[in-house]
Amino acid sequence: MTNVTEAFDAEQALGQAIAARIRDMRRDQNLTLDRLAKLSGLSKGTVVALEQGRANPSIGILCRLAAAFSLSVADLLNEHPSTVRLPIERTETRRLWTSAKGSSAQLHSSTSGRTMFELWSWVMMPGDVFSADAHSPDTRELISVSQGALSVVVGTHVEILSEGESARLVTDQPHSYAAASDVPAHFTMAVLERGGHRNPGHSSTAAKIQGHVP
């Protein structure tokens, strides 16, 4: 129960921080609510709910908003993105998705700016499926399974990757990940999504904001 409570509290804190960040970024870029909704492919009601902290953003929502602001997800999450380009810069790991069964996705590092180059680690528990909408055209992913077995679906293509196996994906169409056995699947993911605004119908990952958003 403690872990569930901690995850809920962390999700709420992230939602409030993102709400303030969206408001500030929208005003800094002189975007109306309607304009931000159009650029991100979200409804105006969803944007309003996010700005007011009444809805917690999914990974997919974060990626849509980052693209609308011409930022990386890391820049969107950081109140003061680094403007200093050193040969080595430390980055902060953020857990951006968890499920009731214990699945999780962590963003470890990301480049700054319009081109999104991200490093993730995932755990998919048996029975969980993470479904994602299409990314923007020609988005590439590299995945490598370190434990268990992973079912990967991209469009109509299905592959089962066992421990120690890796794959290249073109994820500009709907795709999903799931444990392919009765033990958790652990895998790492690198994502390259080039700069520029997405088409309104595209978003990065699947989870939708739950519940009614007026």
Backbone torsions as a table, in degrees:
resi	resn	phi	psi	omega
1	MET	NA	-37.9	-180.0
2	THR	-60.0	-43.8	-179.8
3	ASN	-62.8	-40.0	179.2
4	VAL	-64.3	-43.4	179.6
5	THR	-63.5	-43.3	179.2
6	GLU	-62.9	-41.3	179.2
7	ALA	-64.1	-40.2	179.2
8	PHE	-64.9	-45.1	-180.0
9	ASP	-62.2	-41.4	179.4
10	ALA	-64.8	-39.2	179.0
11	GLU	-64.5	-41.5	178.9
12	GLN	-64.8	-42.9	179.6
13	ALA	-63.3	-41.1	178.4
14	LEU	-63.5	-41.9	179.6
15	GLY	-59.8	-42.8	179.8
16	GLN	-68.0	-40.4	178.9
17	ALA	-64.9	-41.5	178.9
18	ILE	-66.1	-37.2	179.4
19	ALA	-57.6	-47.8	179.7
20	ALA	-65.6	-38.9	-178.3
21	ARG	-66.2	-41.1	179.3
22	ILE	-63.5	-45.9	178.9
23	ARG	-58.1	-46.7	-177.9
24	ASP	-64.8	-44.9	-177.9
25	MET	-65.9	-40.5	-179.4
26	ARG	-63.2	-42.1	179.6
27	ARG	-70.5	-39.4	178.8
28	ASP	-61.0	-36.0	-178.3
29	GLN	-95.8	8.3	177.7
30	ASN	53.9	44.9	178.2
31	LEU	-100.5	134.4	171.7
32	THR	-77.5	165.8	175.4
33	LEU	-59.0	-41.1	179.9
34	ASP	-63.1	-41.9	-178.2
35	ARG	-67.2	-43.3	178.3
36	LEU	-63.7	-38.7	177.8
37	ALA	-61.2	-42.3	-179.2
38	LYS	-67.2	-44.0	-178.4
39	LEU	-65.3	-35.1	-176.2
40	SER	-89.9	-14.4	-176.3
41	GLY	76.6	16.2	178.0
42	LEU	-101.2	162.1	174.3
43	SER	-75.8	155.7	177.4
44	LYS	-61.1	-38.1	178.4
45	GLY	-60.2	-38.8	178.2
46	THR	-66.6	-43.1	178.7
47	VAL	-61.2	-43.5	179.1
48	VAL	-61.6	-45.0	-179.8
49	ALA	-62.3	-38.4	178.5
50	LEU	-67.2	-44.2	-179.7
51	GLU	-64.3	-31.0	-178.5
52	GLN	-89.0	0.8	178.8
53	GLY	71.6	21.7	-178.8
54	ARG	-94.1	-0.1	179.9
55	ALA	-146.5	136.4	177.5
56	ASN	-90.5	127.1	-175.3
57	PRO	-74.7	138.1	171.9
58	SER	-77.6	173.6	176.5
59	ILE	-59.8	-42.6	-179.9
60	GLY	-61.3	-41.4	178.6
61	ILE	-63.7	-44.1	178.5
62	LEU	-58.5	-41.2	-178.3
63	CYS	-69.4	-36.9	176.3
64	ARG	-63.5	-44.4	-179.4
65	LEU	-66.1	-42.0	179.0
66	ALA	-59.4	-44.1	179.6
67	ALA	-64.9	-37.6	179.5
68	ALA	-63.5	-34.4	178.5
69	PHE	-89.5	2.0	-175.5
70	SER	58.8	45.8	178.8
71	LEU	-126.4	166.8	166.5
72	SER	-84.4	166.2	176.6
73	VAL	-61.0	-39.9	179.5
74	ALA	-60.7	-41.9	177.9
75	ASP	-63.4	-38.6	-179.9
76	LEU	-65.8	-37.0	-177.8
77	LEU	-77.4	-26.0	-176.7
78	ASN	-93.0	124.6	-179.9
79	GLU	-63.7	-34.3	-179.9
80	HIS	-127.4	79.6	-179.5
81	PRO	-57.8	144.9	-179.0
82	SER	-67.9	132.0	174.9
83	THR	-106.9	-3.3	179.3
84	VAL	-92.9	127.3	-178.9
85	ARG	-105.2	97.4	179.8
86	LEU	-99.2	161.0	176.3
87	PRO	-57.5	-33.7	177.7
88	ILE	-134.8	127.1	176.2
89	GLU	-128.5	128.6	174.8
90	ARG	-69.8	146.7	176.0
91	THR	-127.1	159.3	-177.0
92	GLU	-101.6	129.5	176.6
93	THR	-77.7	133.5	178.9
94	ARG	-127.8	130.9	174.6
95	ARG	-86.9	116.7	-172.9
96	LEU	-107.7	-6.5	177.6
97	TRP	-155.2	136.6	171.4
98	THR	-139.2	158.3	176.0
99	SER	-121.6	166.9	179.2
100	ALA	-62.7	-26.8	-178.8
101	LYS	-85.3	-7.9	177.9
102	GLY	106.5	3.2	173.9
103	SER	-67.4	155.1	-178.6
104	SER	-157.2	158.2	174.5
105	ALA	-135.7	128.6	-179.2
106	GLN	-121.0	130.5	173.9
107	LEU	-93.0	115.1	-176.4
108	HIS	-90.7	-40.0	-175.5
109	SER	-158.2	151.3	-179.9
110	SER	-154.1	145.7	173.7
111	THR	-72.2	156.5	174.7
112	SER	-88.7	154.5	176.6
113	GLY	103.3	-169.7	-169.9
114	ARG	-73.8	-33.1	178.3
115	THR	-81.8	125.1	-178.8
116	MET	-94.2	114.8	173.8
117	PHE	-125.0	108.5	-166.8
118	GLU	-125.9	150.1	176.1
119	LEU	-120.9	123.1	-175.6
120	TRP	-124.4	157.0	164.4
121	SER	-128.7	141.9	-173.8
122	TRP	-129.2	149.7	167.1
123	VAL	-129.9	122.0	176.5
124	MET	-111.8	118.0	179.4
125	MET	-81.3	151.3	177.8
126	PRO	-54.5	133.8	179.5
127	GLY	94.3	-16.5	177.1
128	ASP	-89.8	146.0	172.9
129	VAL	-132.8	131.5	174.6
130	PHE	-108.8	112.5	-177.7
131	SER	-104.9	138.4	-176.7
132	ALA	-126.2	141.6	171.8
133	ASP	-71.1	173.8	178.5
134	ALA	-66.5	137.2	168.7
135	HIS	-77.8	179.0	176.3
136	SER	-68.1	161.8	-172.1
137	PRO	-53.0	136.1	173.7
138	ASP	69.0	20.2	174.3
139	THR	-65.2	137.4	-177.7
140	ARG	-117.7	144.1	173.8
141	GLU	-130.5	143.1	170.0
142	LEU	-116.2	128.6	178.9
143	ILE	-128.7	146.6	179.3
144	SER	-140.5	127.1	-176.3
145	VAL	-91.9	124.0	-179.7
146	SER	-100.9	-25.0	177.6
147	GLN	-147.0	147.2	177.0
148	GLY	73.4	-156.8	179.0
149	ALA	-135.9	143.4	-173.5
150	LEU	-123.2	131.1	172.3
151	SER	-94.5	123.5	-179.8
152	VAL	-117.7	127.2	178.3
153	VAL	-121.4	125.9	174.0
154	VAL	-127.9	111.2	-173.7
155	GLY	61.7	-119.5	178.5
156	THR	-100.9	3.6	-177.5
157	HIS	-93.7	135.8	-178.6
158	VAL	-129.1	132.9	174.9
159	GLU	-134.2	142.0	172.2
160	ILE	-106.4	118.0	179.5
161	LEU	-103.9	126.7	178.5
162	SER	-92.3	171.1	179.4
163	GLU	-53.5	129.3	180.0
164	GLY	91.5	-7.0	-179.5
165	GLU	-97.1	154.4	-177.4
166	SER	-135.8	167.9	-179.8
167	ALA	-156.9	155.7	171.0
168	ARG	-105.3	135.8	-179.1
169	LEU	-125.3	147.4	167.9
170	VAL	-111.6	106.7	-166.8
171	THR	-108.0	44.0	173.4
172	ASP	-93.6	28.9	172.7
173	GLN	-147.5	163.7	-177.3
174	PRO	-54.3	142.8	-177.3
175	HIS	-151.5	164.4	-177.8
176	SER	-154.0	162.3	179.7
177	TYR	-133.8	141.4	178.0
178	ALA	-156.2	151.0	172.9
179	ALA	-65.0	136.7	-176.4
180	ALA	-103.3	10.1	178.0
181	SER	-146.8	-171.3	-176.9
182	ASP	-90.9	16.0	174.9
183	VAL	-124.5	156.9	-179.1
184	PRO	-60.9	146.1	175.0
185	ALA	-102.7	123.1	177.3
186	HIS	-108.4	130.1	178.4
187	PHE	-151.6	155.8	174.9
188	THR	-105.9	155.0	-176.9
189	MET	-142.4	134.1	170.0
190	ALA	-115.8	133.8	-176.0
191	VAL	-123.2	130.6	174.1
192	LEU	-119.3	111.6	177.8
193	GLU	-126.6	115.2	-170.6
194	ARG	-72.5	160.2	-172.7
195	GLY	-65.1	169.4	-178.1
196	GLY	104.4	158.2	-177.6
197	HIS	-73.2	143.4	175.1
198	ARG	-73.7	157.8	166.8
199	ASN	-65.3	148.9	-174.3
200	PRO	-53.4	-29.5	-176.4
201	GLY	-83.1	-7.0	-174.4
202	HIS	-96.9	144.1	172.0
203	SER	-148.5	168.8	-170.0
204	SER	-82.5	-58.6	-179.0
205	THR	-131.0	172.5	-156.8
206	ALA	-81.5	-42.0	-163.4
207	ALA	-54.4	127.5	179.2
208	LYS	-93.0	156.7	175.7
209	ILE	-65.2	127.0	-176.2
210	GLN	-82.1	150.0	175.5
211	GLY	88.4	175.1	-176.2
212	HIS	-82.3	131.5	174.0
213	VAL	-115.6	114.4	-175.5
214	PRO	-67.8	NA	NA
